[in-house]
């Protein structure tokens, strides 16, 4: 896999959000778990730059690990 579609990043974020939902309550603030947060950074840049895909080589090690952990992708 050399290119990564924005849909896969979104799916991975949603998987992490389902595994570790944000705390709820009157004194809680919505937060993302570290894995979803790492992927949200690249996802936001793709939206702003109107990119539908990105080179996997552009991901940080943390982002790649979060993606692989959510989507059960093989290590590169």
PyMOL Python script that loads the backbone (N, CA, C, O; Angstrom):
from pymol import cmd

cmd.read_pdbstr("""\
ATOM      1  N   UNK A   1       0.858  -1.173   0.000  1.00  0.00           N
ATOM      2  CA  UNK A   1       0.000   0.000   0.000  1.00  0.00           C
ATOM      3  C   UNK A   1       0.905   1.238   0.000  1.00  0.00           C
ATOM      4  O   UNK A   1       1.646   1.479   0.953  1.00  0.00           O
ATOM      5  N   UNK A   2       0.831   1.999  -1.063  1.00  0.00           N
ATOM      6  CA  UNK A   2       1.645   3.208  -1.139  1.00  0.00           C
ATOM      7  C   UNK A   2       0.810   4.468  -0.993  1.00  0.00           C
ATOM      8  O   UNK A   2       1.326   5.512  -0.593  1.00  0.00           O
ATOM      9  N   UNK A   3      -0.485   4.380  -1.316  1.00  0.00           N
ATOM     10  CA  UNK A   3      -1.387   5.525  -1.199  1.00  0.00           C
ATOM     11  C   UNK A   3      -2.503   5.146  -0.237  1.00  0.00           C
ATOM     12  O   UNK A   3      -2.867   3.977  -0.112  1.00  0.00           O
ATOM     13  N   UNK A   4      -3.033   6.143   0.432  1.00  0.00           N
ATOM     14  CA  UNK A   4      -4.059   5.918   1.442  1.00  0.00           C
ATOM     15  C   UNK A   4      -5.222   6.864   1.193  1.00  0.00           C
ATOM     16  O   UNK A   4      -5.042   8.081   1.157  1.00  0.00           O
ATOM     17  N   UNK A   5      -6.413   6.306   1.021  1.00  0.00           N
ATOM     18  CA  UNK A   5      -7.616   7.111   0.785  1.00  0.00           C
ATOM     19  C   UNK A   5      -8.108   7.724   2.094  1.00  0.00           C
ATOM     20  O   UNK A   5      -7.964   7.140   3.167  1.00  0.00           O
ATOM     21  N   UNK A   6      -8.686   8.908   1.977  1.00  0.00           N
ATOM     22  CA  UNK A   6      -9.198   9.624   3.148  1.00  0.00           C
ATOM     23  C   UNK A   6     -10.265   8.795   3.873  1.00  0.00           C
ATOM     24  O   UNK A   6     -10.410   8.898   5.091  1.00  0.00           O
ATOM     25  N   UNK A   7     -11.001   7.982   3.130  1.00  0.00           N
ATOM     26  CA  UNK A   7     -12.040   7.147   3.751  1.00  0.00           C
ATOM     27  C   UNK A   7     -11.444   6.144   4.734  1.00  0.00           C
ATOM     28  O   UNK A   7     -12.054   5.849   5.761  1.00  0.00           O
ATOM     29  N   UNK A   8     -10.264   5.621   4.430  1.00  0.00           N
ATOM     30  CA  UNK A   8      -9.632   4.674   5.358  1.00  0.00           C
ATOM     31  C   UNK A   8      -9.213   5.369   6.651  1.00  0.00           C
ATOM     32  O   UNK A   8      -9.329   4.805   7.739  1.00  0.00           O
ATOM     33  N   UNK A   9      -8.732   6.584   6.517  1.00  0.00           N
ATOM     34  CA  UNK A   9      -8.352   7.335   7.719  1.00  0.00           C
ATOM     35  C   UNK A   9      -9.591   7.621   8.560  1.00  0.00           C
ATOM     36  O   UNK A   9      -9.571   7.468   9.781  1.00  0.00           O
ATOM     37  N   UNK A  10     -10.661   8.037   7.902  1.00  0.00           N
ATOM     38  CA  UNK A  10     -11.909   8.304   8.619  1.00  0.00           C
ATOM     39  C   UNK A  10     -12.423   7.038   9.306  1.00  0.00           C
ATOM     40  O   UNK A  10     -12.866   7.088  10.453  1.00  0.00           O
ATOM     41  N   UNK A  11     -12.362   5.908   8.605  1.00  0.00           N
ATOM     42  CA  UNK A  11     -12.820   4.644   9.189  1.00  0.00           C
ATOM     43  C   UNK A  11     -11.977   4.289  10.414  1.00  0.00           C
ATOM     44  O   UNK A  11     -12.513   3.848  11.430  1.00  0.00           O
ATOM     45  N   UNK A  12     -10.668   4.478  10.321  1.00  0.00           N
ATOM     46  CA  UNK A  12      -9.790   4.172  11.453  1.00  0.00           C
ATOM     47  C   UNK A  12     -10.099   5.074  12.651  1.00  0.00           C
ATOM     48  O   UNK A  12     -10.122   4.608  13.790  1.00  0.00           O
ATOM     49  N   UNK A  13     -10.334   6.351  12.397  1.00  0.00           N
ATOM     50  CA  UNK A  13     -10.700   7.274  13.481  1.00  0.00           C
ATOM     51  C   UNK A  13     -11.979   6.798  14.158  1.00  0.00           C
ATOM     52  O   UNK A  13     -12.063   6.779  15.386  1.00  0.00           O
ATOM     53  N   UNK A  14     -12.965   6.417  13.371  1.00  0.00           N
ATOM     54  CA  UNK A  14     -14.242   5.967  13.935  1.00  0.00           C
ATOM     55  C   UNK A  14     -14.101   4.663  14.712  1.00  0.00           C
ATOM     56  O   UNK A  14     -14.799   4.455  15.705  1.00  0.00           O
ATOM     57  N   UNK A  15     -13.211   3.790  14.272  1.00  0.00           N
ATOM     58  CA  UNK A  15     -12.960   2.553  15.019  1.00  0.00           C
ATOM     59  C   UNK A  15     -12.369   2.883  16.390  1.00  0.00           C
ATOM     60  O   UNK A  15     -12.801   2.333  17.403  1.00  0.00           O
ATOM     61  N   UNK A  16     -11.380   3.782  16.420  1.00  0.00           N
ATOM     62  CA  UNK A  16     -10.793   4.173  17.705  1.00  0.00           C
ATOM     63  C   UNK A  16     -11.816   4.874  18.589  1.00  0.00           C
ATOM     64  O   UNK A  16     -11.832   4.668  19.802  1.00  0.00           O
ATOM     65  N   UNK A  17     -12.675   5.707  17.987  1.00  0.00           N
ATOM     66  CA  UNK A  17     -13.707   6.398  18.777  1.00  0.00           C
ATOM     67  C   UNK A  17     -14.689   5.403  19.383  1.00  0.00           C
ATOM     68  O   UNK A  17     -15.162   5.601  20.502  1.00  0.00           O
ATOM     69  N   UNK A  18     -14.998   4.339  18.652  1.00  0.00           N
ATOM     70  CA  UNK A  18     -15.912   3.318  19.176  1.00  0.00           C
ATOM     71  C   UNK A  18     -15.250   2.524  20.306  1.00  0.00           C
ATOM     72  O   UNK A  18     -15.909   2.164  21.282  1.00  0.00           O
ATOM     73  N   UNK A  19     -13.958   2.253  20.175  1.00  0.00           N
ATOM     74  CA  UNK A  19     -13.241   1.504  21.212  1.00  0.00           C
ATOM     75  C   UNK A  19     -13.044   2.331  22.479  1.00  0.00           C
ATOM     76  O   UNK A  19     -13.133   1.811  23.591  1.00  0.00           O
ATOM     77  N   UNK A  20     -12.777   3.622  22.300  1.00  0.00           N
ATOM     78  CA  UNK A  20     -12.498   4.517  23.422  1.00  0.00           C
ATOM     79  C   UNK A  20     -13.328   5.787  23.279  1.00  0.00           C
ATOM     80  O   UNK A  20     -12.801   6.833  22.900  1.00  0.00           O
ATOM     81  N   UNK A  21     -14.629   5.703  23.583  1.00  0.00           N
ATOM     82  CA  UNK A  21     -15.491   6.885  23.418  1.00  0.00           C
ATOM     83  C   UNK A  21     -15.101   8.024  24.360  1.00  0.00           C
ATOM     84  O   UNK A  21     -14.514   7.815  25.422  1.00  0.00           O
ATOM     85  N   UNK A  22     -15.443   9.205  23.937  1.00  0.00           N
ATOM     86  CA  UNK A  22     -15.180  10.395  24.755  1.00  0.00           C
ATOM     87  C   UNK A  22     -16.022  10.331  26.022  1.00  0.00           C
ATOM     88  O   UNK A  22     -17.146   9.830  25.994  1.00  0.00           O
ATOM     89  N   UNK A  23     -15.490  10.833  27.130  1.00  0.00           N
ATOM     90  CA  UNK A  23     -16.271  10.850  28.367  1.00  0.00           C
ATOM     91  C   UNK A  23     -17.501  11.744  28.213  1.00  0.00           C
ATOM     92  O   UNK A  23     -17.478  12.750  27.505  1.00  0.00           O
ATOM     93  N   UNK A  24     -18.560  11.350  28.890  1.00  0.00           N
ATOM     94  CA  UNK A  24     -19.795  12.133  28.832  1.00  0.00           C
ATOM     95  C   UNK A  24     -20.134  12.631  30.224  1.00  0.00           C
ATOM     96  O   UNK A  24     -19.793  12.003  31.226  1.00  0.00           O
ATOM     97  N   UNK A  25     -20.795  13.742  30.268  1.00  0.00           N
ATOM     98  CA  UNK A  25     -21.213  14.298  31.541  1.00  0.00           C
ATOM     99  C   UNK A  25     -21.126  15.806  31.510  1.00  0.00           C
ATOM    100  O   UNK A  25     -20.494  16.382  30.624  1.00  0.00           O
ATOM    101  N   UNK A  26     -21.763  16.450  32.482  1.00  0.00           N
ATOM    102  CA  UNK A  26     -21.815  17.911  32.479  1.00  0.00           C
ATOM    103  C   UNK A  26     -20.452  18.576  32.656  1.00  0.00           C
ATOM    104  O   UNK A  26     -20.259  19.707  32.212  1.00  0.00           O
ATOM    105  N   UNK A  27     -19.512  17.897  33.291  1.00  0.00           N
ATOM    106  CA  UNK A  27     -18.195  18.493  33.533  1.00  0.00           C
ATOM    107  C   UNK A  27     -17.099  17.882  32.661  1.00  0.00           C
ATOM    108  O   UNK A  27     -15.912  18.079  32.919  1.00  0.00           O
ATOM    109  N   UNK A  28     -17.500  17.148  31.637  1.00  0.00           N
ATOM    110  CA  UNK A  28     -16.532  16.492  30.763  1.00  0.00           C
ATOM    111  C   UNK A  28     -16.410  17.251  29.449  1.00  0.00           C
ATOM    112  O   UNK A  28     -17.342  17.921  29.007  1.00  0.00           O
ATOM    113  N   UNK A  29     -15.247  17.129  28.843  1.00  0.00           N
ATOM    114  CA  UNK A  29     -15.015  17.735  27.538  1.00  0.00           C
ATOM    115  C   UNK A  29     -14.799  16.620  26.523  1.00  0.00           C
ATOM    116  O   UNK A  29     -14.102  15.647  26.811  1.00  0.00           O
ATOM    117  N   UNK A  30     -15.389  16.752  25.338  1.00  0.00           N
ATOM    118  CA  UNK A  30     -15.176  15.714  24.326  1.00  0.00           C
ATOM    119  C   UNK A  30     -13.695  15.648  23.933  1.00  0.00           C
ATOM    120  O   UNK A  30     -13.092  16.656  23.565  1.00  0.00           O
ATOM    121  N   UNK A  31     -13.140  14.476  24.016  1.00  0.00           N
ATOM    122  CA  UNK A  31     -11.740  14.280  23.665  1.00  0.00           C
ATOM    123  C   UNK A  31     -11.604  13.027  22.813  1.00  0.00           C
ATOM    124  O   UNK A  31     -12.465  12.148  22.834  1.00  0.00           O
ATOM    125  N   UNK A  32     -10.531  12.959  22.077  1.00  0.00           N
ATOM    126  CA  UNK A  32     -10.213  11.770  21.301  1.00  0.00           C
ATOM    127  C   UNK A  32      -9.091  11.013  22.001  1.00  0.00           C
ATOM    128  O   UNK A  32      -8.237  11.609  22.657  1.00  0.00           O
ATOM    129  N   UNK A  33      -9.105   9.696  21.853  1.00  0.00           N
ATOM    130  CA  UNK A  33      -7.989   8.908  22.371  1.00  0.00           C
ATOM    131  C   UNK A  33      -6.740   9.261  21.556  1.00  0.00           C
ATOM    132  O   UNK A  33      -6.865   9.819  20.465  1.00  0.00           O
ATOM    133  N   UNK A  34      -5.555   8.954  22.050  1.00  0.00           N
ATOM    134  CA  UNK A  34      -4.323   9.336  21.341  1.00  0.00           C
ATOM    135  C   UNK A  34      -4.247   8.825  19.901  1.00  0.00           C
ATOM    136  O   UNK A  34      -3.749   9.524  19.020  1.00  0.00           O
ATOM    137  N   UNK A  35      -4.738   7.610  19.664  1.00  0.00           N
ATOM    138  CA  UNK A  35      -4.686   7.050  18.310  1.00  0.00           C
ATOM    139  C   UNK A  35      -5.576   7.833  17.351  1.00  0.00           C
ATOM    140  O   UNK A  35      -5.156   8.172  16.244  1.00  0.00           O
ATOM    141  N   UNK A  36      -6.804   8.118  17.776  1.00  0.00           N
ATOM    142  CA  UNK A  36      -7.721   8.893  16.930  1.00  0.00           C
ATOM    143  C   UNK A  36      -7.196  10.308  16.738  1.00  0.00           C
ATOM    144  O   UNK A  36      -7.339  10.883  15.659  1.00  0.00           O
ATOM    145  N   UNK A  37      -6.598  10.866  17.766  1.00  0.00           N
ATOM    146  CA  UNK A  37      -6.053  12.226  17.668  1.00  0.00           C
ATOM    147  C   UNK A  37      -4.925  12.295  16.642  1.00  0.00           C
ATOM    148  O   UNK A  37      -4.845  13.242  15.860  1.00  0.00           O
ATOM    149  N   UNK A  38      -4.068  11.298  16.652  1.00  0.00           N
ATOM    150  CA  UNK A  38      -2.963  11.270  15.686  1.00  0.00           C
ATOM    151  C   UNK A  38      -3.494  11.223  14.257  1.00  0.00           C
ATOM    152  O   UNK A  38      -2.975  11.906  13.374  1.00  0.00           O
ATOM    153  N   UNK A  39      -4.520  10.423  14.035  1.00  0.00           N
ATOM    154  CA  UNK A  39      -5.101  10.316  12.694  1.00  0.00           C
ATOM    155  C   UNK A  39      -5.922  11.549  12.341  1.00  0.00           C
ATOM    156  O   UNK A  39      -6.016  11.914  11.169  1.00  0.00           O
ATOM    157  N   UNK A  40      -6.512  12.189  13.332  1.00  0.00           N
ATOM    158  CA  UNK A  40      -7.308  13.392  13.070  1.00  0.00           C
ATOM    159  C   UNK A  40      -6.442  14.514  12.511  1.00  0.00           C
ATOM    160  O   UNK A  40      -6.916  15.325  11.715  1.00  0.00           O
ATOM    161  N   UNK A  41      -5.187  14.565  12.917  1.00  0.00           N
ATOM    162  CA  UNK A  41      -4.283  15.597  12.397  1.00  0.00           C
ATOM    163  C   UNK A  41      -4.120  15.477  10.888  1.00  0.00           C
ATOM    164  O   UNK A  41      -4.286  16.459  10.164  1.00  0.00           O
ATOM    165  N   UNK A  42      -3.798  14.284  10.415  1.00  0.00           N
ATOM    166  CA  UNK A  42      -3.598  14.099   8.975  1.00  0.00           C
ATOM    167  C   UNK A  42      -4.930  14.217   8.226  1.00  0.00           C
ATOM    168  O   UNK A  42      -4.971  14.725   7.105  1.00  0.00           O
ATOM    169  N   UNK A  43      -6.001  13.756   8.837  1.00  0.00           N
ATOM    170  CA  UNK A  43      -7.336  13.855   8.233  1.00  0.00           C
ATOM    171  C   UNK A  43      -7.717  15.320   8.014  1.00  0.00           C
ATOM    172  O   UNK A  43      -8.233  15.678   6.955  1.00  0.00           O
ATOM    173  N   UNK A  44      -7.468  16.154   9.002  1.00  0.00           N
ATOM    174  CA  UNK A  44      -7.795  17.581   8.893  1.00  0.00           C
ATOM    175  C   UNK A  44      -6.983  18.255   7.788  1.00  0.00           C
ATOM    176  O   UNK A  44      -7.520  19.056   7.024  1.00  0.00           O
ATOM    177  N   UNK A  45      -5.706  17.938   7.702  1.00  0.00           N
ATOM    178  CA  UNK A  45      -4.864  18.517   6.648  1.00  0.00           C
ATOM    179  C   UNK A  45      -5.381  18.101   5.276  1.00  0.00           C
ATOM    180  O   UNK A  45      -5.416  18.913   4.351  1.00  0.00           O
ATOM    181  N   UNK A  46      -5.776  16.852   5.142  1.00  0.00           N
ATOM    182  CA  UNK A  46      -6.300  16.377   3.858  1.00  0.00           C
ATOM    183  C   UNK A  46      -7.570  17.127   3.479  1.00  0.00           C
ATOM    184  O   UNK A  46      -7.764  17.468   2.312  1.00  0.00           O
ATOM    185  N   UNK A  47      -8.427  17.383   4.444  1.00  0.00           N
ATOM    186  CA  UNK A  47      -9.664  18.119   4.160  1.00  0.00           C
ATOM    187  C   UNK A  47      -9.342  19.545   3.732  1.00  0.00           C
ATOM    188  O   UNK A  47      -9.870  20.028   2.731  1.00  0.00           O
ATOM    189  N   UNK A  48      -8.487  20.210   4.476  1.00  0.00           N
ATOM    190  CA  UNK A  48      -8.137  21.600   4.157  1.00  0.00           C
ATOM    191  C   UNK A  48      -7.485  21.692   2.774  1.00  0.00           C
ATOM    192  O   UNK A  48      -7.760  22.616   2.009  1.00  0.00           O
ATOM    193  N   UNK A  49      -6.624  20.728   2.467  1.00  0.00           N
ATOM    194  CA  UNK A  49      -5.928  20.740   1.180  1.00  0.00           C
ATOM    195  C   UNK A  49      -6.725  20.050   0.067  1.00  0.00           C
ATOM    196  O   UNK A  49      -6.259  19.944  -1.067  1.00  0.00           O
ATOM    197  N   UNK A  50      -7.924  19.587   0.405  1.00  0.00           N
ATOM    198  CA  UNK A  50      -8.816  18.915  -0.555  1.00  0.00           C
ATOM    199  C   UNK A  50      -8.161  17.713  -1.228  1.00  0.00           C
ATOM    200  O   UNK A  50      -8.273  17.521  -2.438  1.00  0.00           O
ATOM    201  N   UNK A  51      -7.485  16.920  -0.430  1.00  0.00           N
ATOM    202  CA  UNK A  51      -6.828  15.717  -0.933  1.00  0.00           C
ATOM    203  C   UNK A  51      -7.694  14.507  -0.621  1.00  0.00           C
ATOM    204  O   UNK A  51      -8.205  14.363   0.489  1.00  0.00           O
ATOM    205  N   UNK A  52      -7.852  13.651  -1.602  1.00  0.00           N
ATOM    206  CA  UNK A  52      -8.627  12.433  -1.416  1.00  0.00           C
ATOM    207  C   UNK A  52      -7.753  11.258  -1.007  1.00  0.00           C
ATOM    208  O   UNK A  52      -8.249  10.243  -0.516  1.00  0.00           O
ATOM    209  N   UNK A  53      -6.449  11.402  -1.213  1.00  0.00           N
ATOM    210  CA  UNK A  53      -5.519  10.363  -0.793  1.00  0.00           C
ATOM    211  C   UNK A  53      -4.175  10.992  -0.470  1.00  0.00           C
ATOM    212  O   UNK A  53      -3.884  12.126  -0.852  1.00  0.00           O
ATOM    213  N   UNK A  54      -3.369  10.225   0.243  1.00  0.00           N
ATOM    214  CA  UNK A  54      -2.058  10.707   0.679  1.00  0.00           C
ATOM    215  C   UNK A  54      -1.081   9.538   0.585  1.00  0.00           C
ATOM    216  O   UNK A  54      -1.477   8.379   0.705  1.00  0.00           O
ATOM    217  N   UNK A  55       0.168   9.844   0.375  1.00  0.00           N
ATOM    218  CA  UNK A  55       1.197   8.807   0.373  1.00  0.00           C
ATOM    219  C   UNK A  55       1.385   8.286   1.795  1.00  0.00           C
ATOM    220  O   UNK A  55       1.468   9.067   2.743  1.00  0.00           O
ATOM    221  N   UNK A  56       1.449   6.986   1.934  1.00  0.00           N
ATOM    222  CA  UNK A  56       1.641   6.386   3.253  1.00  0.00           C
ATOM    223  C   UNK A  56       2.942   6.892   3.877  1.00  0.00           C
ATOM    224  O   UNK A  56       3.039   7.019   5.098  1.00  0.00           O
ATOM    225  N   UNK A  57       3.918   7.175   3.058  1.00  0.00           N
ATOM    226  CA  UNK A  57       5.208   7.665   3.559  1.00  0.00           C
ATOM    227  C   UNK A  57       5.094   9.018   4.259  1.00  0.00           C
ATOM    228  O   UNK A  57       6.013   9.421   4.971  1.00  0.00           O
ATOM    229  N   UNK A  58       3.985   9.720   4.066  1.00  0.00           N
ATOM    230  CA  UNK A  58       3.778  11.018   4.716  1.00  0.00           C
ATOM    231  C   UNK A  58       3.298  10.873   6.161  1.00  0.00           C
ATOM    232  O   UNK A  58       3.315  11.847   6.915  1.00  0.00           O
ATOM    233  N   UNK A  59       2.875   9.684   6.552  1.00  0.00           N
ATOM    234  CA  UNK A  59       2.394   9.460   7.916  1.00  0.00           C
ATOM    235  C   UNK A  59       3.565   9.327   8.879  1.00  0.00           C
ATOM    236  O   UNK A  59       4.620   8.798   8.530  1.00  0.00           O
ATOM    237  N   UNK A  60       3.361   9.814  10.087  1.00  0.00           N
ATOM    238  CA  UNK A  60       4.359   9.599  11.132  1.00  0.00           C
ATOM    239  C   UNK A  60       4.259   8.152  11.602  1.00  0.00           C
ATOM    240  O   UNK A  60       3.298   7.455  11.276  1.00  0.00           O
ATOM    241  N   UNK A  61       5.233   7.708  12.356  1.00  0.00           N
ATOM    242  CA  UNK A  61       5.206   6.347  12.896  1.00  0.00           C
ATOM    243  C   UNK A  61       3.984   6.142  13.790  1.00  0.00           C
ATOM    244  O   UNK A  61       3.379   5.071  13.778  1.00  0.00           O
ATOM    245  N   UNK A  62       3.626   7.155  14.557  1.00  0.00           N
ATOM    246  CA  UNK A  62       2.459   7.072  15.449  1.00  0.00           C
ATOM    247  C   UNK A  62       1.177   6.959  14.627  1.00  0.00           C
ATOM    248  O   UNK A  62       0.307   6.148  14.947  1.00  0.00           O
ATOM    249  N   UNK A  63       1.054   7.758  13.580  1.00  0.00           N
ATOM    250  CA  UNK A  63      -0.128   7.712  12.719  1.00  0.00           C
ATOM    251  C   UNK A  63      -0.242   6.360  12.023  1.00  0.00           C
ATOM    252  O   UNK A  63      -1.331   5.792  11.941  1.00  0.00           O
ATOM    253  N   UNK A  64       0.867   5.847  11.525  1.00  0.00           N
ATOM    254  CA  UNK A  64       0.856   4.557  10.846  1.00  0.00           C
ATOM    255  C   UNK A  64       0.470   3.439  11.811  1.00  0.00           C
ATOM    256  O   UNK A  64      -0.300   2.549  11.452  1.00  0.00           O
ATOM    257  N   UNK A  65       0.994   3.480  13.018  1.00  0.00           N
ATOM    258  CA  UNK A  65       0.645   2.469  14.022  1.00  0.00           C
ATOM    259  C   UNK A  65      -0.836   2.540  14.371  1.00  0.00           C
ATOM    260  O   UNK A  65      -1.479   1.503  14.534  1.00  0.00           O
ATOM    261  N   UNK A  66      -1.385   3.741  14.487  1.00  0.00           N
ATOM    262  CA  UNK A  66      -2.813   3.905  14.791  1.00  0.00           C
ATOM    263  C   UNK A  66      -3.668   3.366  13.651  1.00  0.00           C
ATOM    264  O   UNK A  66      -4.690   2.723  13.887  1.00  0.00           O
ATOM    265  N   UNK A  67      -3.255   3.624  12.435  1.00  0.00           N
ATOM    266  CA  UNK A  67      -3.981   3.131  11.267  1.00  0.00           C
ATOM    267  C   UNK A  67      -3.938   1.609  11.219  1.00  0.00           C
ATOM    268  O   UNK A  67      -4.968   0.962  11.030  1.00  0.00           O
ATOM    269  N   UNK A  68      -2.756   1.043  11.388  1.00  0.00           N
ATOM    270  CA  UNK A  68      -2.603  -0.410  11.361  1.00  0.00           C
ATOM    271  C   UNK A  68      -3.373  -1.068  12.499  1.00  0.00           C
ATOM    272  O   UNK A  68      -3.977  -2.125  12.313  1.00  0.00           O
ATOM    273  N   UNK A  69      -3.354  -0.454  13.666  1.00  0.00           N
ATOM    274  CA  UNK A  69      -4.071  -1.012  14.807  1.00  0.00           C
ATOM    275  C   UNK A  69      -5.573  -1.035  14.612  1.00  0.00           C
ATOM    276  O   UNK A  69      -6.244  -1.970  15.049  1.00  0.00           O
ATOM    277  N   UNK A  70      -6.103  -0.021  13.963  1.00  0.00           N
ATOM    278  CA  UNK A  70      -7.549   0.053  13.747  1.00  0.00           C
ATOM    279  C   UNK A  70      -8.000  -0.854  12.616  1.00  0.00           C
ATOM    280  O   UNK A  70      -9.027  -1.524  12.721  1.00  0.00           O
ATOM    281  N   UNK A  71      -7.235  -0.874  11.537  1.00  0.00           N
ATOM    282  CA  UNK A  71      -7.665  -1.584  10.332  1.00  0.00           C
ATOM    283  C   UNK A  71      -7.007  -2.944  10.169  1.00  0.00           C
ATOM    284  O   UNK A  71      -7.214  -3.618   9.160  1.00  0.00           O
ATOM    285  N   UNK A  72      -6.213  -3.354  11.158  1.00  0.00           N
ATOM    286  CA  UNK A  72      -5.517  -4.645  11.106  1.00  0.00           C
ATOM    287  C   UNK A  72      -4.707  -4.799   9.833  1.00  0.00           C
ATOM    288  O   UNK A  72      -4.728  -5.851   9.194  1.00  0.00           O
ATOM    289  N   UNK A  73      -3.990  -3.737   9.469  1.00  0.00           N
ATOM    290  CA  UNK A  73      -3.147  -3.764   8.282  1.00  0.00           C
ATOM    291  C   UNK A  73      -1.797  -4.366   8.637  1.00  0.00           C
ATOM    292  O   UNK A  73      -1.338  -4.240   9.772  1.00  0.00           O
ATOM    293  N   UNK A  74      -1.160  -5.020   7.671  1.00  0.00           N
ATOM    294  CA  UNK A  74       0.179  -5.557   7.951  1.00  0.00           C
ATOM    295  C   UNK A  74       1.183  -4.430   8.120  1.00  0.00           C
ATOM    296  O   UNK A  74       1.019  -3.348   7.556  1.00  0.00           O
ATOM    297  N   UNK A  75       2.216  -4.688   8.894  1.00  0.00           N
ATOM    298  CA  UNK A  75       3.290  -3.699   9.055  1.00  0.00           C
ATOM    299  C   UNK A  75       4.031  -3.561   7.745  1.00  0.00           C
ATOM    300  O   UNK A  75       4.207  -4.536   7.013  1.00  0.00           O
ATOM    301  N   UNK A  76       4.469  -2.334   7.446  1.00  0.00           N
ATOM    302  CA  UNK A  76       5.193  -2.104   6.193  1.00  0.00           C
ATOM    303  C   UNK A  76       6.624  -2.556   6.307  1.00  0.00           C
ATOM    304  O   UNK A  76       7.387  -2.440   5.348  1.00  0.00           O
TER     305      UNK A  76
END
""", "prot")
cmd.dss("prot")
cmd.show_as("cartoon", "prot")
cmd.util.cbc("prot")
cmd.orient("prot")
